[in-house]
Each structure stands twice: as structure tokens, then as C-alpha cells.
């Protein structure tokens, strides 16, 4: 299993690097990054889209038509559509999420940005998002891009991961720790 995930990571990295080079050459890094962020959000929000991307039962033509319709509806740039078309034609659509992540990580690295993966129990307002970004920027000492995910199972608080550092101030983990402590007392 580890070898398979390493192979997938290498595959995603190669495709992401190729897209990065094409987008850089076309002076379209920001447009492609925006397209990929929107596509990543669609992938995480839609079980049907996840099935389309991951299903080995769908033929290349069916996958191609379906993903092209999704991309057209989303209004992504021509470069992004062509890239996803090549990925689909090469039967690598299952790795699209990893390719998107690799592209965005490479873009952040080259811009000197640090990405913070933040999970919150409830959506943040713009003011809260700005405050969070400012606090992370001060703590890390670099420009920070926040990858925000809403996870209602946290109940409250947030979980922040920057590089190898993890800060879990969620209500869920506090309750779990309390429950564990209570087992020791009883």
C-alpha cells in the first residue's frame, strides 16, 4: 500500500510540474490556481463527482464527456480544461485531487508561502478569516495561505496544521481527553 501511495504521489507530482510549467509559460499561474481550487472544492463537495473521477468502470469517453461538461459549467480556463482532458485521456483521473494539491503546494513554495490546513466547526466570517491569517502569519513568520475546511464533527474550535506542527483546540478533542481522564478516575 505504501508503494502504491508513493507511486501516486510521484505521478501527481509529475503532472503538477508539467501543468505548472505550462501555466508559468502562459502567464496564467493565478488563473489555473483559481480553477484548481474551485475544482478541488467541487471534488470534496460532490460524491457524484468523486465517483466519476475514481470509477474504473466508466470508459475513457464517458469520463471525458462528463468531466468536460463539469469543467465547462464551472467556467475554467482553456489550459485547465486541456490539462484535465489529457489526464482523463491517460486514465489518470483518479489522481486529479493529488495533482491539484501538488500544483498548489509547488505554487506556494515558489512564492515563499506556507500553507496552513485549518479545520473549523463552523464557517468563518471574513473578519475571522483575516484575523486567523494574520495570527498564523505572525506565528510562522512567512506569508500564509489558509486551506479552510468546515468539519461539524469538531463541535467547536479548530485544528490547525502547518507543516509538521499540529494545534488541536477543537471541542471534540477536549471532550475526548476529558472522557479519557474520567475513565481513569472511575
Secondary structure as GFF3:
##gff-version 3
##sequence-region A 1 186
A	DSSP	alpha_helix	2	25	.	.	.	ID=ss1
A	DSSP	alpha_helix	29	45	.	.	.	ID=ss2
A	DSSP	alpha_helix	47	54	.	.	.	ID=ss3
A	DSSP	alpha_helix	60	74	.	.	.	ID=ss4
A	DSSP	alpha_helix	78	89	.	.	.	ID=ss5
A	DSSP	three_ten_helix	93	95	.	.	.	ID=ss6
A	DSSP	alpha_helix	96	110	.	.	.	ID=ss7
A	DSSP	beta_strand	113	120	.	.	.	ID=ss8
A	DSSP	alpha_helix	126	140	.	.	.	ID=ss9
A	DSSP	beta_strand	143	150	.	.	.	ID=ss10
A	DSSP	three_ten_helix	152	154	.	.	.	ID=ss11
A	DSSP	beta_strand	158	162	.	.	.	ID=ss12
A	DSSP	beta_strand	165	168	.	.	.	ID=ss13
A	DSSP	alpha_helix	171	185	.	.	.	ID=ss14
###
